[in-house]
Amino acid sequence: MNPIEDRQELEIEEVVPSEPGSYVLILHLAQPMTITIGKLGTFEFAAGWYAYAGSALGPGGLAARLAYHHRREKSFHWHVDYLLSHAELVEMWWAVDSKRKECVCGPRRCDPSLAAGCRSPISVLPIVAA
């Protein structure tokens, strides 16, 4: 996977291919927070690092999807948008592939309160430092 850092200085479309693929967003939540995730409900998020995995198989591929997640001002479309409105987007990783790969995380490895399987509305994986 290829990382993108420094949200302010990059034009996503210049560095990310417009091909289909899967991606991981690395997020940092500075303080514990209660966040309402659309119609899913309200959840407690501990301060720390989170990874969100998704696929971009539609028009515009990875470039379009990562540009969307990168934007600070947007209307919420995906459940992760609610978390992104409070967390810092630190890195984006991607891999070009025509197959959906976010299922690698799986409900056992993701936060069970938010993961409903492979097609879950939001699956976040808290990252624990060793």
C-alpha positions as CSV (number, residue, x, y, z in Angstrom):
1,M,0.0,0.0,0.0
2,N,1.1,3.6,-0.6
3,P,0.9,6.1,2.2
4,I,-0.3,9.7,1.8
5,E,0.7,12.1,4.6
6,D,0.3,15.9,5.0
7,R,-3.3,16.6,4.2
8,Q,-2.7,20.3,3.5
9,E,-0.1,20.1,0.7
10,L,-1.3,17.3,-1.6
11,E,-3.7,17.3,-4.5
12,I,-5.0,13.7,-4.2
13,E,-5.8,13.4,-7.9
14,E,-2.2,14.1,-8.7
15,V,-0.8,11.2,-6.7
16,V,-3.6,8.6,-6.4
17,P,-4.6,6.6,-9.4
18,S,-8.2,6.8,-10.6
19,E,-8.3,3.0,-10.9
20,P,-10.4,0.8,-8.6
21,G,-8.9,-0.4,-5.3
22,S,-9.0,-0.6,-1.6
23,Y,-7.7,1.8,1.0
24,V,-7.0,2.4,4.7
25,L,-7.5,5.7,6.5
26,I,-5.3,6.2,9.5
27,L,-7.1,8.5,12.0
28,H,-6.1,10.1,15.3
29,L,-8.7,11.1,17.9
30,A,-7.0,13.5,20.3
31,Q,-9.4,13.0,23.2
32,P,-12.2,10.5,24.2
33,M,-15.4,11.5,22.5
34,T,-19.0,10.5,22.2
35,I,-20.0,10.5,18.5
36,T,-23.3,10.0,16.9
37,I,-22.8,7.9,13.7
38,G,-25.8,8.7,11.5
39,K,-28.7,6.4,12.2
40,L,-26.4,3.7,13.8
41,G,-26.5,5.6,17.1
42,T,-24.1,7.1,19.5
43,F,-20.8,5.5,20.4
44,E,-17.9,6.1,22.8
45,F,-14.5,6.4,21.1
46,A,-11.4,6.3,23.2
47,A,-8.6,8.8,22.4
48,G,-6.0,7.2,20.1
49,W,-5.3,5.8,16.7
50,Y,-7.9,4.2,14.4
51,A,-7.7,2.5,11.0
52,Y,-10.7,2.4,8.6
53,A,-10.7,0.1,5.6
54,G,-12.8,0.7,2.5
55,S,-13.1,0.1,-1.2
56,A,-13.3,2.5,-4.2
57,L,-14.7,0.4,-7.0
58,G,-16.9,3.1,-8.6
59,P,-16.4,6.0,-11.0
60,G,-13.1,7.8,-10.3
61,G,-11.8,4.9,-8.3
62,L,-9.3,5.6,-5.6
63,A,-8.6,9.2,-6.5
64,A,-12.2,10.2,-6.2
65,R,-12.9,8.3,-3.0
66,L,-9.7,9.5,-1.2
67,A,-10.2,13.1,-2.4
68,Y,-13.7,12.9,-0.9
69,H,-12.4,11.6,2.5
70,H,-9.6,14.2,2.3
71,R,-12.0,17.2,2.0
72,R,-12.8,18.9,5.3
73,E,-16.2,20.3,4.2
74,K,-18.6,17.8,2.8
75,S,-22.1,16.4,3.3
76,F,-21.9,13.1,5.1
77,H,-22.3,10.1,2.8
78,W,-20.5,7.2,4.6
79,H,-20.7,6.5,8.3
80,V,-16.9,7.0,8.7
81,D,-17.6,10.7,7.8
82,Y,-19.0,11.2,11.3
83,L,-15.7,10.0,12.8
84,L,-13.6,12.0,10.3
85,S,-15.4,15.1,11.4
86,H,-13.8,14.7,14.9
87,A,-10.6,12.9,14.1
88,E,-7.4,14.0,12.3
89,L,-6.8,12.1,9.0
90,V,-3.1,11.3,9.3
91,E,-2.4,8.9,6.5
92,M,-4.1,7.2,3.5
93,W,-2.9,3.9,2.2
94,W,-4.2,2.3,-1.0
95,A,-3.7,-0.7,-3.3
96,V,-5.1,-0.9,-6.9
97,D,-7.3,-4.0,-7.3
98,S,-10.7,-4.7,-8.8
99,K,-11.7,-6.8,-5.7
100,R,-13.1,-5.5,-2.4
101,K,-10.4,-5.9,0.2
102,E,-11.7,-4.1,3.3
103,C,-13.1,-7.5,4.6
104,V,-9.5,-8.4,5.6
105,C,-10.3,-6.5,8.8
106,G,-13.3,-8.7,9.6
107,P,-15.7,-8.3,12.5
108,R,-13.4,-10.2,15.0
109,R,-10.6,-7.7,14.5
110,C,-12.8,-4.6,14.3
111,D,-14.6,-2.8,17.0
112,P,-17.5,-5.3,17.6
113,S,-19.9,-2.4,18.5
114,L,-19.6,-1.0,15.0
115,A,-18.7,-4.0,12.8
116,A,-21.6,-6.0,11.3
117,G,-19.5,-8.1,9.0
118,C,-17.8,-7.5,5.7
119,R,-20.4,-5.1,4.4
120,S,-20.7,-3.2,7.7
121,P,-21.7,0.5,7.7
122,I,-18.5,1.3,9.7
123,S,-15.6,-0.9,10.8
124,V,-12.9,0.8,12.8
125,L,-9.9,-0.9,14.2
126,P,-8.3,0.8,17.3
127,I,-4.6,0.6,17.0
128,V,-2.9,-0.3,20.2
129,A,0.8,0.7,20.6
130,A,3.0,-2.1,21.9
